[in-house]
């Protein structure tokens, strides 16, 4: 019996190509959703720090004594 040899380079099946593209797309979408979450987290932290500094200066300047209705 003769052995069949394939002279063409091995080709990937269409199903395997689909899986590779799908996984690659999922990685990109995960990265973009992580960046979105990081951006939202950054906005929340920035607002919290600004609020804390405003409260700190509010107390340091003694405005809480002239505006007791705030508390």
MOPAC internal coordinates of N, CA, C and O (Angstrom, degrees):
PM7 1SCF
backbone

  N    0.0000 0     0.00 0     0.00 0    0    0    0
  C    1.4386 1     0.00 0     0.00 0    1    0    0
  C    1.5166 1   110.02 1     0.00 0    2    1    0
  O    1.2310 1   122.05 1   -38.48 1    3    2    1
  N    1.2951 1   113.68 1   141.52 1    3    2    1
  C    1.4552 1   118.29 1   179.11 1    5    3    2
  C    1.5256 1   109.53 1   -94.20 1    6    5    3
  O    1.2310 1   122.71 1   -37.22 1    7    6    5
  N    1.2763 1   112.41 1   142.78 1    7    6    5
  C    1.4592 1   118.85 1   178.58 1    9    7    6
  C    1.5267 1   108.78 1   -84.97 1   10    9    7
  O    1.2310 1   120.43 1   -48.14 1   11   10    9
  N    1.3115 1   116.79 1   131.86 1   11   10    9
  C    1.4539 1   118.72 1   177.64 1   13   11   10
  C    1.5255 1   108.94 1   -83.84 1   14   13   11
  O    1.2310 1   121.49 1   -47.89 1   15   14   13
  N    1.2994 1   114.76 1   132.11 1   15   14   13
  C    1.4571 1   118.76 1   176.77 1   17   15   14
  C    1.5118 1   108.49 1  -116.05 1   18   17   15
  O    1.2310 1   121.36 1   -38.99 1   19   18   17
  N    1.2522 1   115.00 1   141.01 1   19   18   17
  C    1.4526 1   120.70 1   179.76 1   21   19   18
  C    1.5211 1   107.71 1  -101.15 1   22   21   19
  O    1.2310 1   120.83 1   -64.11 1   23   22   21
  N    1.3076 1   116.01 1   115.89 1   23   22   21
  C    1.4577 1   119.15 1  -177.79 1   25   23   22
  C    1.5305 1   111.90 1   -81.28 1   26   25   23
  O    1.2310 1   120.50 1   160.56 1   27   26   25
  N    1.3307 1   116.64 1   -19.44 1   27   26   25
  C    1.4588 1   119.61 1   178.75 1   29   27   26
  C    1.5343 1   109.47 1   -75.37 1   30   29   27
  O    1.2310 1   120.80 1   -31.28 1   31   30   29
  N    1.3145 1   116.07 1   148.72 1   31   30   29
  C    1.4635 1   117.20 1   173.76 1   33   31   30
  C    1.5299 1   109.69 1   -67.46 1   34   33   31
  O    1.2310 1   120.94 1   -27.08 1   35   34   33
  N    1.2981 1   115.81 1   152.92 1   35   34   33
  C    1.4658 1   118.77 1  -176.76 1   37   35   34
  C    1.5263 1   109.45 1   -65.03 1   38   37   35
  O    1.2310 1   121.53 1   -45.71 1   39   38   37
  N    1.3044 1   114.67 1   134.29 1   39   38   37
  C    1.4554 1   120.12 1  -178.81 1   41   39   38
  C    1.5252 1   108.58 1  -107.42 1   42   41   39
  O    1.2310 1   121.62 1   -32.49 1   43   42   41
  N    1.2998 1   114.50 1   147.51 1   43   42   41
  C    1.4601 1   118.83 1   177.94 1   45   43   42
  C    1.5177 1   109.05 1   -80.71 1   46   45   43
  O    1.2310 1   121.53 1   -33.97 1   47   46   45
  N    1.3030 1   114.68 1   146.03 1   47   46   45
  C    1.4592 1   118.58 1   179.61 1   49   47   46
  C    1.5248 1   109.82 1   -73.18 1   50   49   47
  O    1.2310 1   120.08 1   -25.63 1   51   50   49
  N    1.3136 1   117.45 1   154.37 1   51   50   49
  C    1.4677 1   120.29 1   178.67 1   53   51   50
  C    1.5352 1   112.58 1   -59.01 1   54   53   51
  O    1.2310 1   120.68 1   145.08 1   55   54   53
  N    1.3131 1   116.30 1   -34.92 1   55   54   53
  C    1.4631 1   119.51 1   178.71 1   57   55   54
  C    1.5271 1   110.42 1   -65.04 1   58   57   55
  O    1.2310 1   120.44 1   136.97 1   59   58   57
  N    1.3166 1   116.77 1   -43.03 1   59   58   57
  C    1.4591 1   120.51 1   178.81 1   61   59   58
  C    1.5266 1   110.69 1   -64.31 1   62   61   59
  O    1.2310 1   120.05 1   139.49 1   63   62   61
  N    1.3237 1   117.51 1   -40.51 1   63   62   61
  C    1.4653 1   120.66 1   177.40 1   65   63   62
  C    1.5281 1   110.73 1   -62.63 1   66   65   63
  O    1.2310 1   120.61 1   139.66 1   67   66   65
  N    1.3357 1   116.44 1   -40.34 1   67   66   65
  C    1.4626 1   120.25 1   177.98 1   69   67   66
  C    1.5234 1   110.84 1   -62.65 1   70   69   67
  O    1.2310 1   120.55 1   136.23 1   71   70   69
  N    1.3319 1   116.55 1   -43.77 1   71   70   69
  C    1.4635 1   120.53 1   179.85 1   73   71   70
  C    1.5267 1   110.62 1   -63.16 1   74   73   71
  O    1.2310 1   120.31 1   137.06 1   75   74   73
  N    1.3224 1   117.01 1   -42.94 1   75   74   73
  C    1.4718 1   120.74 1   179.60 1   77   75   74
  C    1.5259 1   110.11 1   -62.77 1   78   77   75
  O    1.2310 1   120.06 1   135.12 1   79   78   77
  N    1.3267 1   117.49 1   -44.88 1   79   78   77
  C    1.4711 1   120.31 1   179.67 1   81   79   78
  C    1.5210 1   111.09 1   -65.28 1   82   81   79
  O    1.2310 1   120.49 1   139.83 1   83   82   81
  N    1.3336 1   116.67 1   -40.17 1   83   82   81
  C    1.4641 1   120.24 1  -179.44 1   85   83   82
  C    1.5283 1   110.70 1   -64.02 1   86   85   83
  O    1.2310 1   120.77 1   134.45 1   87   86   85
  N    1.3385 1   116.13 1   -45.55 1   87   86   85
  C    1.4617 1   120.06 1   179.73 1   89   87   86
  C    1.5250 1   110.10 1   -63.51 1   90   89   87
  O    1.2310 1   120.14 1   138.26 1   91   90   89
  N    1.3142 1   117.35 1   -41.74 1   91   90   89
  C    1.4640 1   121.02 1   178.88 1   93   91   90
  C    1.5312 1   110.26 1   -62.08 1   94   93   91
  O    1.2310 1   120.33 1   136.13 1   95   94   93
  N    1.3380 1   116.98 1   -43.87 1   95   94   93
  C    1.4619 1   121.16 1   178.17 1   97   95   94
  C    1.5261 1   110.75 1   -62.49 1   98   97   95
  O    1.2310 1   120.29 1   138.74 1   99   98   97
  N    1.3305 1   117.05 1   -41.26 1   99   98   97
  C    1.4700 1   120.46 1   180.00 1  101   99   98
  C    1.5245 1   110.18 1   -64.37 1  102  101   99
  O    1.2310 1   120.29 1   141.53 1  103  102  101
  N    1.3358 1   117.06 1   -38.47 1  103  102  101
  C    1.4605 1   119.15 1   178.30 1  105  103  102
  C    1.5200 1   110.72 1   -64.28 1  106  105  103
  O    1.2310 1   120.24 1   138.73 1  107  106  105
  N    1.3289 1   117.15 1   -41.27 1  107  106  105
  C    1.4634 1   120.37 1   179.04 1  109  107  106
  C    1.5196 1   110.03 1   -65.21 1  110  109  107
  O    1.2310 1   120.11 1   137.15 1  111  110  109
  N    1.3330 1   117.39 1   -42.85 1  111  110  109
  C    1.4676 1   119.17 1  -178.92 1  113  111  110
  C    1.5253 1   110.69 1   -68.87 1  114  113  111
  O    1.2310 1   119.82 1   146.01 1  115  114  113
  N    1.3260 1   117.94 1   -33.99 1  115  114  113
  C    1.4590 1   119.80 1   176.29 1  117  115  114
  C    1.5166 1   110.60 1   -65.69 1  118  117  115
  O    1.2310 1   120.60 1   138.35 1  119  118  117
  N    1.3237 1   116.46 1   -41.65 1  119  118  117
  C    1.4648 1   120.25 1   179.12 1  121  119  118
  C    1.5277 1   109.66 1   -63.02 1  122  121  119
  O    1.2310 1   120.32 1   136.38 1  123  122  121
  N    1.3323 1   117.00 1   -43.62 1  123  122  121
  C    1.4589 1   119.11 1  -178.95 1  125  123  122
  C    1.5233 1   110.86 1   -67.53 1  126  125  123
  O    1.2310 1   119.53 1   143.18 1  127  126  125
  N    1.3414 1   118.50 1   -36.82 1  127  126  125
  C    1.4565 1   119.59 1   178.21 1  129  127  126
  C    1.5257 1   110.52 1   -70.38 1  130  129  127
  O    1.2310 1   120.10 1   146.33 1  131  130  129
  N    1.3307 1   117.42 1   -33.67 1  131  130  129
  C    1.4641 1   119.67 1   175.67 1  133  131  130
  C    1.5204 1   110.49 1   -66.71 1  134  133  131
  O    1.2310 1   120.31 1   141.43 1  135  134  133
  N    1.3420 1   117.01 1   -38.57 1  135  134  133
  C    1.4597 1   120.28 1   178.03 1  137  135  134
  C    1.5266 1   110.02 1   -65.89 1  138  137  135
  O    1.2310 1   120.09 1   141.15 1  139  138  137
  N    1.3328 1   117.44 1   -38.85 1  139  138  137
  C    1.4590 1   121.34 1   178.00 1  141  139  138
  C    1.5266 1   109.89 1   -63.75 1  142  141  139
  O    1.2310 1   120.60 1   135.39 1  143  142  141
  N    1.3257 1   116.45 1   -44.61 1  143  142  141
  C    1.4643 1   120.34 1   179.27 1  145  143  142
  C    1.5263 1   110.53 1   -64.50 1  146  145  143
  O    1.2310 1   120.49 1   140.38 1  147  146  145
  N    1.3154 1   116.66 1   -39.62 1  147  146  145
  C    1.4687 1   120.46 1   178.74 1  149  147  146
  C    1.5216 1   110.47 1   -64.92 1  150  149  147
  O    1.2310 1   120.57 1   140.35 1  151  150  149
  N    1.3358 1   116.51 1   -39.65 1  151  150  149
  C    1.4633 1   120.25 1   178.34 1  153  151  150
  C    1.5218 1   110.73 1   -64.71 1  154  153  151
  O    1.2310 1   120.09 1   137.04 1  155  154  153
  N    1.3419 1   117.43 1   -42.96 1  155  154  153
  C    1.4621 1   121.06 1   177.92 1  157  155  154
  C    1.5266 1   110.39 1   -63.70 1  158  157  155
  O    1.2310 1   120.35 1   137.64 1  159  158  157
  N    1.3102 1   116.94 1   -42.36 1  159  158  157
  C    1.4693 1   121.45 1   178.27 1  161  159  158
  C    1.5276 1   110.02 1   -61.06 1  162  161  159
  O    1.2310 1   120.41 1   138.08 1  163  162  161
  N    1.3309 1   116.82 1   -41.92 1  163  162  161
  C    1.4616 1   121.76 1   179.30 1  165  163  162
  C    1.5286 1   110.46 1   -62.03 1  166  165  163
  O    1.2310 1   120.20 1   137.42 1  167  166  165
  N    1.3352 1   117.21 1   -42.58 1  167  166  165
  C    1.4672 1   121.23 1   179.20 1  169  167  166
  C    1.5268 1   110.20 1   -63.40 1  170  169  167
  O    1.2310 1   120.06 1   136.22 1  171  170  169
  N    1.3306 1   117.48 1   -43.78 1  171  170  169
  C    1.4699 1   121.15 1  -179.16 1  173  171  170
  C    1.5194 1   110.64 1   -64.49 1  174  173  171
  O    1.2310 1   120.26 1   135.03 1  175  174  173
  N    1.3325 1   117.10 1   -44.97 1  175  174  173
  C    1.4632 1   120.73 1  -179.75 1  177  175  174
  C    1.5263 1   110.59 1   -64.44 1  178  177  175
  O    1.2310 1   120.28 1   138.84 1  179  178  177
  N    1.3306 1   117.06 1   -41.16 1  179  178  177
  C    1.4664 1   120.72 1   179.29 1  181  179  178
  C    1.5256 1   110.75 1   -61.64 1  182  181  179
  O    1.2310 1   120.24 1   135.86 1  183  182  181
  N    1.3270 1   117.15 1   -44.14 1  183  182  181
  C    1.4639 1   120.44 1   179.03 1  185  183  182
  C    1.5234 1   110.81 1   -64.74 1  186  185  183
  O    1.2310 1   120.28 1   140.20 1  187  186  185
  N    1.3189 1   117.06 1   -39.80 1  187  186  185
  C    1.4682 1   120.32 1   179.89 1  189  187  186
  C    1.5289 1   110.66 1   -64.80 1  190  189  187
  O    1.2310 1   120.11 1   136.99 1  191  190  189
  N    1.3165 1   117.40 1   -43.01 1  191  190  189
  C    1.4686 1   120.83 1  -179.98 1  193  191  190
  C    1.5242 1   110.20 1   -65.73 1  194  193  191
  O    1.2310 1   119.84 1   138.17 1  195  194  193
  N    1.3382 1   117.91 1   -41.83 1  195  194  193
  C    1.4670 1   120.72 1   177.43 1  197  195  194
  C    1.5225 1   110.68 1   -61.01 1  198  197  195
  O    1.2310 1   120.53 1   136.97 1  199  198  197
  N    1.3367 1   116.60 1   -43.03 1  199  198  197
  C    1.4644 1   120.51 1   179.36 1  201  199  198
  C    1.5169 1   110.98 1   -63.17 1  202  201  199
  O    1.2310 1   120.20 1   137.49 1  203  202  201
  N    1.3214 1   117.23 1   -42.51 1  203  202  201
  C    1.4668 1   120.18 1   178.81 1  205  203  202
  C    1.5275 1   111.33 1   -62.89 1  206  205  203
  O    1.2310 1   120.17 1   139.17 1  207  206  205
  N    1.3350 1   117.28 1   -40.83 1  207  206  205
  C    1.4639 1   119.65 1   178.47 1  209  207  206
  C    1.5284 1   111.28 1   -67.23 1  210  209  207
  O    1.2310 1   120.48 1   141.87 1  211  210  209
  N    1.3407 1   116.68 1   -38.13 1  211  210  209
  C    1.4644 1   118.98 1   177.18 1  213  211  210
  C    1.5241 1   110.64 1   -62.70 1  214  213  211
  O    1.2310 1   120.50 1   136.94 1  215  214  213
  N    1.3208 1   116.65 1   -43.06 1  215  214  213
  C    1.4727 1   119.58 1   177.81 1  217  215  214
  C    1.5208 1   110.98 1   -64.87 1  218  217  215
  O    1.2310 1   120.28 1   139.64 1  219  218  217
  N    1.3088 1   117.07 1   -40.36 1  219  218  217
  C    1.4656 1   120.90 1   179.68 1  221  219  218
  C    1.5258 1   110.73 1   -60.94 1  222  221  219
  O    1.2310 1   120.68 1   132.31 1  223  222  221
  N    1.3267 1   116.30 1   -47.69 1  223  222  221
  C    1.4644 1   119.02 1   179.62 1  225  223  222
  C    1.5250 1   111.50 1   -69.28 1  226  225  223
  O    1.2310 1   120.51 1   149.06 1  227  226  225
  N    1.3204 1   116.64 1   -30.94 1  227  226  225
  C    1.4574 1   121.06 1   176.52 1  229  227  226
  C    1.5264 1   109.87 1   -59.87 1  230  229  227
  O    1.2310 1   120.97 1   135.68 1  231  230  229
  N    1.3387 1   115.75 1   -44.32 1  231  230  229
  C    1.4656 1   119.81 1   178.97 1  233  231  230
  C    1.5229 1   111.70 1   -74.10 1  234  233  231
  O    1.2310 1   120.21 1   140.21 1  235  234  233
  N    1.3311 1   117.20 1   -39.79 1  235  234  233
  C    1.4657 1   120.07 1  -177.78 1  237  235  234
  C    1.5332 1   112.01 1   -66.26 1  238  237  235
  O    1.2310 1   120.49 1   144.77 1  239  238  237
  N    1.3155 1   116.67 1   -35.23 1  239  238  237
  C    1.4576 1   119.10 1  -179.74 1  241  239  238
  C    1.5254 1   112.81 1   -79.95 1  242  241  239
  O    1.2310 1   120.19 1   171.82 1  243  242  241
  N    1.3141 1   117.24 1    -8.18 1  243  242  241
  C    1.4626 1   121.02 1   178.27 1  245  243  242
  C    1.5075 1   113.73 1    78.14 1  246  245  243
  O    1.2310 1   120.01 1  -163.23 1  247  246  245
  N    1.3306 1   117.59 1    16.77 1  247  246  245
  C    1.4643 1   119.54 1   179.85 1  249  247  246
  C    1.5193 1   111.48 1   -68.90 1  250  249  247
  O    1.2310 1   120.37 1   159.28 1  251  250  249
  N    1.3270 1   116.90 1   -20.72 1  251  250  249
  C    1.4542 1   118.66 1   179.97 1  253  251  250
  C    1.5173 1   110.83 1   -65.97 1  254  253  251
  O    1.2310 1   119.99 1   157.34 1  255  254  253
  N    1.3536 1   117.62 1   -22.66 1  255  254  253
  C    1.4605 1   120.11 1   177.92 1  257  255  254
  C    1.5258 1   110.78 1   -77.35 1  258  257  255
  O    1.2310 1   120.25 1   148.87 1  259  258  257
  N    1.3315 1   117.13 1   -31.13 1  259  258  257
  C    1.4633 1   120.20 1  -179.50 1  261  259  258
  C    1.5256 1   112.11 1   -89.93 1  262  261  259
  O    1.2310 1   119.81 1   165.49 1  263  262  261
  N    1.3331 1   117.97 1   -14.51 1  263  262  261
  C    1.4634 1   121.77 1   178.17 1  265  263  262
  C    1.5300 1   109.64 1  -126.63 1  266  265  263
  O    1.2310 1   120.16 1  -109.26 1  267  266  265
  N    1.3288 1   117.31 1    70.74 1  267  266  265
  C    1.4672 1   118.54 1  -177.71 1  269  267  266
  C    1.5250 1   112.91 1   -71.29 1  270  269  267
  O    1.2310 1   119.99 1   164.21 1  271  270  269
  N    1.3607 1   117.62 1   -15.79 1  271  270  269
  C    1.4655 1   119.41 1  -178.88 1  273  271  270
  C    1.5240 1   111.97 1   -67.37 1  274  273  271
  O    1.2310 1   120.47 1   161.99 1  275  274  273
  N    1.3324 1   116.71 1   -18.01 1  275  274  273
  C    1.4662 1   119.65 1   178.51 1  277  275  274
  C    1.5228 1   109.73 1   -66.56 1  278  277  275
  O    1.2310 1   121.40 1   145.77 1  279  278  277
  N    1.3529 1   114.93 1   -34.23 1  279  278  277
  C    1.4571 1   119.39 1  -179.41 1  281  279  278
  C    1.4986 1   108.75 1  -108.70 1  282  281  279
  O    1.2310 1   120.10 1   180.00 1  283  282  281

